[in-house]
Amino acid sequence: MSEKKSRVLLLCSHPTQYGSPMWRRFAKHPNLDVLVAYCGMQSVEGRVDPGFGVEVAWDVPLLDDYSWVQLTNISPISPGSSFFSRVNPGIWKLIRTGRFDAIAIFTGYRCATFWMALTAAKFSRTPVMYGTDATSLESVDGRAWKISLKKLFWPRLFRMAEVVFAPSSGTAALMRSLNIPDERIHLMPYVVDNDWWIARAKDVDRLALRRKWKVPDNANVVLFCAKLQPWKRPADVLRAFHRAEIPNGYLVFAGEGPLRKELECDASQMGISDKIRFLGFVNQSGLPEVYVSSDVMVLPSEYEPFGLVVNEAMLCGCGVIVSDHVGARFDLVKDGETGRVYPCGDISSLSRCLRETLSVPESLSLQRRAARDHIAKWSPAFYVQKFVRAVAKAQGSHNRVFRKRTQHA
């Protein structure tokens, strides 16, 4: 590895509780000189998250110990998923004059600023890196025409990158199926700050929190930790829990969203309201105690490109059950070893997983230990290592292409 630092620009939509710890590690790396450019600051300022339906401002440091700039957003549209909700023309000048060795774009391509940055990078002859977390061509709304469009558009889109980030082996397989050259595909694992989660998990008083929830000390606690949105399928957990008839069982929902009232009504009709706890939105600093105080977390999503709650639960010693539409299953959840995987939407299978997991404490304990050992390797150190290699790969690929064009000119 060269001793010369690579000057790298990271373009991000806004500060997040997952990205910031990684940027701090980049800032300390001897081979990196990183600047983070944010399109917006809604997670710092506190804005209503349309997914949660409540105002969200993360209660962990997001802007400390690394270099960053805020790009002016001239869009009149509130920050969200709309293509024109982030229009940051300042990215053009930043890239054209910044003399960067590589540019990593983390906004996703459905964003106007993404295309400004990509165009500026091409004009500046600067290698560019970006990717997707998708593991299939299906979209969250399930519209079939989008699959056909992606088959045509995605190969062209991702061939424009010197390096294509794949957060999981499932994404890497998808890119190969689209005939993206294998040498351009680079695993950039979706990770969380392992040390932070482990340290806070050790300080949790499990029994105290259970008493706060009004749950018996020896209860079997099932956790759903996600937005209460249709594609997360929280009702599947409720129905499976009801069908499983787990002895001394309780179900905890940590999250907020438009389905809450419907879930409360369903629980009442099933006659199990006394076994259900709704915590509402839980901020980052409150999540470790939620995982530690639960026995198993279920992520039943029909659309979940990865699912970082799986990382979090594993690090806190909570068992995991995920649907086969959750991207984390490719690398983190080995069925029967580090957790359980069941067919999405199959209530009977999920119910059976719950019964089997909670009826044999020794087996669950073995899965938790195996998960902790496995997730220790899927770490921030691994992420930084992969990113440094990605930068070197992008520079090498770009230099080879540029030399070829020069020779043919």
C-alpha positions in Angstrom: 0.0 0.0 0.0 1.4 3.4 -1.0 2.3 5.8 1.8 0.7 8.6 -0.2 -2.8 9.5 1.1 -5.7 9.2 -1.3 -7.9 12.2 -1.3 -11.5 10.9 -1.4 -14.8 12.6 -1.5 -17.8 10.9 0.0 -21.2 12.2 -1.2 -24.0 11.4 1.2 -27.6 12.3 1.4 -27.5 13.2 5.1 -25.6 12.2 8.3 -26.7 8.8 9.7 -26.0 6.9 12.8 -24.5 4.1 10.7 -22.3 6.2 8.4 -20.7 8.6 10.8 -18.8 6.0 12.9 -17.2 4.7 9.6 -16.2 8.2 8.5 -14.4 8.7 11.8 -12.4 5.6 11.1 -11.6 6.8 7.6 -10.3 10.0 9.1 -7.8 8.1 11.2 -6.5 5.9 8.4 -3.0 6.7 7.3 -3.8 6.1 3.6 -7.0 8.2 3.4 -7.7 12.0 3.3 -11.5 12.0 3.3 -14.0 14.8 2.9 -17.7 14.1 3.4 -20.3 16.2 1.5 -23.8 16.2 2.8 -26.8 17.0 0.6 -28.9 17.8 3.7 -28.9 17.8 7.5 -32.4 16.5 8.4 -31.2 13.8 10.8 -29.2 16.4 12.8 -31.8 19.2 12.8 -34.7 16.9 13.5 -37.4 16.4 10.9 -40.5 14.2 10.7 -39.4 10.8 9.2 -42.2 9.7 6.9 -41.4 6.1 7.7 -41.7 6.4 11.4 -44.3 9.2 11.3 -42.6 11.0 14.1 -39.8 13.6 14.4 -36.4 12.0 14.4 -33.1 13.5 15.5 -30.6 10.8 16.4 -29.2 11.1 19.9 -25.6 10.0 19.0 -22.8 12.2 17.6 -23.1 12.4 13.8 -20.6 15.2 12.8 -17.7 14.8 15.2 -14.1 13.9 14.3 -14.1 13.9 10.5 -14.1 16.6 7.8 -17.4 17.5 6.3 -19.2 20.2 4.3 -22.9 20.9 3.8 -24.0 21.5 0.2 -26.8 24.0 -0.3 -30.0 22.3 -1.5 -31.9 24.5 -3.8 -34.9 22.2 -4.1 -38.3 23.5 -2.9 -39.3 19.9 -2.1 -38.9 18.6 1.4 -36.1 16.1 1.7 -37.3 12.6 0.9 -37.3 9.9 -1.8 -38.3 12.2 -4.6 -35.7 12.6 -7.4 -35.7 16.4 -7.1 -35.8 16.6 -3.3 -32.0 17.0 -3.3 -30.6 19.4 -5.9 -27.1 20.5 -4.8 -25.4 22.3 -7.6 -22.4 23.1 -5.4 -21.2 19.5 -5.9 -20.1 20.4 -9.4 -17.6 23.0 -8.3 -16.4 20.8 -5.3 -15.6 17.9 -7.6 -14.2 20.0 -10.5 -11.8 22.0 -8.2 -11.2 19.5 -5.4 -8.5 17.4 -7.0 -9.9 14.2 -5.6 -8.3 10.8 -6.3 -11.6 9.1 -6.1 -15.3 9.9 -5.4 -17.7 7.6 -3.6 -21.4 8.3 -4.0 -23.7 7.0 -1.3 -26.9 8.9 -2.3 -28.4 6.3 -4.6 -29.1 7.0 -8.2 -32.7 8.2 -7.7 -31.4 11.6 -6.7 -30.6 14.6 -8.9 -27.3 15.3 -7.1 -26.1 11.8 -7.9 -26.1 12.6 -11.6 -24.5 16.0 -11.1 -21.7 14.3 -9.2 -21.3 11.5 -11.7 -21.1 14.0 -14.6 -18.6 16.2 -12.8 -16.5 13.1 -12.0 -16.5 12.1 -15.7 -15.5 15.6 -16.8 -12.8 15.7 -14.2 -11.5 12.3 -15.1 -11.9 11.2 -11.5 -12.6 7.5 -10.7 -16.1 7.1 -9.2 -17.5 4.4 -6.9 -21.1 3.7 -6.1 -23.5 0.7 -5.8 -26.8 -0.6 -4.5 -27.9 -2.7 -1.6 -30.5 -4.6 -3.7 -30.3 -8.4 -3.8 -33.0 -8.7 -6.5 -34.7 -6.5 -9.1 -37.9 -6.3 -7.2 -39.0 -2.9 -5.8 -40.8 -2.1 -2.6 -44.1 -1.4 -4.4 -43.9 -4.7 -6.3 -44.5 -3.2 -9.7 -43.4 -5.7 -12.4 -42.6 -3.0 -15.0 -39.8 -1.7 -12.8 -38.0 -5.1 -13.1 -38.0 -4.9 -16.9 -36.7 -1.3 -16.7 -33.9 -2.2 -14.3 -32.8 -5.1 -16.6 -32.2 -2.5 -19.3 -30.9 0.4 -17.2 -28.9 -1.1 -14.4 -26.1 -2.7 -16.6 -25.5 0.7 -18.2 -25.7 2.5 -14.9 -23.2 0.3 -13.0 -20.7 0.0 -15.8 -20.1 3.7 -15.5 -18.5 3.1 -12.1 -14.9 2.1 -11.8 -16.0 0.2 -8.6 -19.5 -1.1 -7.8 -20.1 -1.4 -4.1 -21.9 -4.6 -3.0 -22.9 -4.5 0.7 -23.6 -8.2 0.7 -22.8 -11.4 -1.3 -26.4 -11.3 -2.5 -25.9 -7.9 -4.1 -22.6 -9.2 -5.7 -24.5 -12.1 -7.2 -27.2 -9.7 -8.6 -24.5 -7.6 -10.2 -22.9 -10.6 -11.8 -26.3 -11.7 -13.2 -26.5 -8.3 -14.9 -23.1 -9.0 -16.5 -21.3 -6.3 -14.5 -17.6 -7.3 -14.8 -16.5 -9.2 -11.8 -13.4 -7.2 -11.4 -15.5 -4.1 -10.8 -17.7 -5.6 -8.1 -16.4 -5.0 -4.6 -17.8 -6.2 -1.3 -18.4 -3.2 1.0 -20.1 -4.9 3.9 -23.0 -3.2 5.7 -21.7 -2.9 9.2 -22.5 -1.1 12.5 -20.1 0.2 15.2 -19.5 -3.2 16.8 -17.6 -1.8 19.8 -20.4 0.7 20.6 -23.1 -2.0 20.6 -21.1 -4.5 22.6 -20.0 -1.9 25.3 -23.6 -0.7 25.8 -25.0 -4.2 25.9 -22.8 -5.0 28.8 -24.2 -2.2 30.9 -27.9 -3.2 30.4 -30.0 -4.2 33.4 -32.2 -6.8 31.6 -34.5 -7.5 34.5 -35.0 -3.8 35.3 -36.1 -3.0 31.8 -38.5 -6.0 31.7 -40.1 -4.8 34.9 -40.5 -1.4 33.3 -42.2 -3.1 30.4 -44.3 -5.0 33.0 -43.0 -8.3 31.7 -42.1 -11.2 34.0 -38.4 -11.8 34.6 -38.5 -15.3 33.1 -40.8 -14.4 30.1 -40.1 -15.5 26.5 -39.8 -12.1 24.8 -40.2 -11.8 21.0 -39.1 -8.5 19.4 -40.1 -6.6 16.3 -37.7 -3.7 15.7 -38.5 -1.7 12.6 -40.9 0.9 11.1 -44.5 -0.2 11.3 -44.8 -0.1 7.5 -46.6 -2.6 5.2 -43.5 -3.9 3.6 -42.0 -4.7 7.0 -45.0 -7.0 7.6 -45.3 -6.5 11.4 -48.7 -8.2 11.3 -47.0 -11.4 10.4 -45.1 -11.4 13.7 -48.3 -10.7 15.6 -50.2 -13.5 13.9 -47.3 -16.0 14.2 -46.9 -15.1 17.9 -50.6 -15.6 18.5 -50.6 -19.0 16.7 -47.4 -20.2 18.4 -49.0 -20.0 21.9 -45.5 -19.5 23.5 -45.6 -20.3 27.2 -45.1 -17.1 29.2 -44.6 -15.3 25.9 -44.7 -11.6 25.2 -44.3 -9.6 22.0 -42.6 -6.2 21.9 -42.9 -3.7 19.0 -40.0 -1.2 19.0 -40.9 1.3 16.2 -43.5 3.6 15.0 -45.5 4.0 11.8 -49.0 4.0 10.2 -49.8 0.4 11.0 -49.7 0.9 14.8 -53.4 1.4 15.3 -54.3 -1.6 13.1 -51.9 -3.8 15.1 -53.3 -2.7 18.4 -56.8 -3.4 17.1 -55.8 -6.9 15.8 -54.1 -7.7 19.1 -57.3 -6.8 20.9 -59.5 -8.9 18.6 -57.1 -11.9 19.1 -57.5 -11.4 22.9 -53.7 -11.0 23.4 -53.4 -7.3 24.1 -52.1 -8.0 27.6 -49.1 -9.9 26.0 -48.2 -7.1 23.5 -46.0 -4.0 24.3 -45.7 -1.0 21.9 -42.6 1.1 22.7 -43.0 3.6 19.9 -39.9 5.1 18.3 -36.7 4.1 20.2 -33.7 6.3 19.5 -30.2 4.8 19.0 -29.0 5.0 22.6 -32.1 3.2 23.8 -31.8 0.2 21.4 -29.1 -1.9 23.1 -31.3 -2.4 26.2 -34.2 -3.4 24.0 -32.2 -6.1 22.2 -30.6 -7.4 25.4 -34.0 -7.6 27.2 -35.5 -9.6 24.4 -34.9 -13.3 23.5 -35.4 -13.3 19.8 -35.9 -10.6 17.2 -38.0 -11.2 14.1 -37.5 -9.3 10.8 -40.3 -10.5 8.5 -39.9 -7.9 5.7 -41.0 -8.6 2.2 -38.6 -5.9 1.0 -35.3 -5.5 3.0 -32.2 -5.1 0.9 -30.1 -5.8 4.0 -31.4 -5.1 7.5 -28.8 -3.6 9.9 -31.0 -4.4 12.9 -29.7 -8.0 12.4 -26.2 -6.8 13.1 -27.4 -4.9 16.1 -29.4 -7.8 17.6 -26.5 -10.2 17.1 -24.0 -7.9 18.8 -26.4 -7.6 21.8 -26.9 -11.3 22.2 -30.4 -11.4 20.9 -31.5 -14.3 18.7 -32.7 -13.6 15.1 -35.3 -14.9 12.8 -35.6 -13.4 9.3 -37.6 -13.9 6.2 -36.0 -15.1 3.0 -36.4 -11.6 1.6 -34.0 -10.0 4.1 -30.6 -9.4 2.5 -28.6 -10.0 5.7 -29.4 -13.7 5.4 -26.8 -14.1 2.7 -23.9 -13.3 5.0 -25.1 -13.1 8.6 -28.0 -15.6 9.2 -27.0 -19.2 8.6 -30.2 -21.1 9.2 -29.9 -23.2 12.3 -26.5 -21.9 13.2 -26.5 -18.1 13.7 -30.3 -17.7 13.5 -33.4 -18.9 11.5 -34.7 -18.2 8.0 -38.2 -18.8 6.9 -40.3 -18.1 3.7 -41.6 -14.6 3.7 -45.3 -14.4 4.5 -45.5 -18.0 5.7 -47.1 -17.5 9.1 -47.1 -21.2 9.9 -43.3 -21.4 9.3 -42.7 -18.3 11.3 -44.8 -19.7 14.1 -42.9 -22.9 14.1 -39.6 -21.1 14.2 -40.7 -19.2 17.2 -41.8 -22.3 19.0 -38.7 -24.2 18.2 -36.3 -21.4 19.0 -37.9 -20.5 22.4 -38.7 -24.1 23.5 -35.0 -25.1 23.6 -33.0 -22.5 25.5 -29.8 -24.4 25.0 -30.1 -24.3 21.2 -30.9 -20.6 21.3 -27.9 -20.0 23.5 -25.6 -21.8 21.0 -27.1 -19.7 18.1 -26.4 -16.5 20.0 -22.8 -17.4 20.7 -22.3 -18.4 17.0 -23.9 -15.2 15.9 -21.6 -13.1 18.1 -18.5 -14.9 16.8 -19.6 -14.4 13.2 -20.6 -10.8 13.5 -17.3 -10.0 15.1 -15.7 -10.5 11.7 -18.3 -8.4 9.9 -16.9 -5.3 11.5 -15.9 -1.7 11.0 -12.3 -2.7 10.6 -13.3 -5.0 7.8 -15.3 -2.2 6.2 -12.4 0.2 6.3 -10.0 -2.4 4.9 -12.4 -3.0 2.0 -12.9 0.7 1.3 -9.1 1.3 1.1 -8.8 -1.5 -1.4 -11.8 -0.2 -3.3 -10.1 3.2 -3.7 -6.9 1.6 -4.9 -8.9 -0.6 -7.3 -10.8 2.4 -8.6 -7.6 4.4 -9.3 -6.0 1.4 -10.9 -8.9 0.7 -13.2 -9.3 4.4 -14.1 -5.6 4.7 -14.9 -5.7 1.6 -17.2 -8.7 2.9 -19.1 -7.1 6.4 -19.5 -3.8 4.9 -20.8 -5.7 2.8 -23.3 -7.6 5.8 -24.6 -4.4 7.8 -24.8 -2.7 5.1 -26.8 -5.7 4.9 -29.3 -6.0 8.7 -29.6 
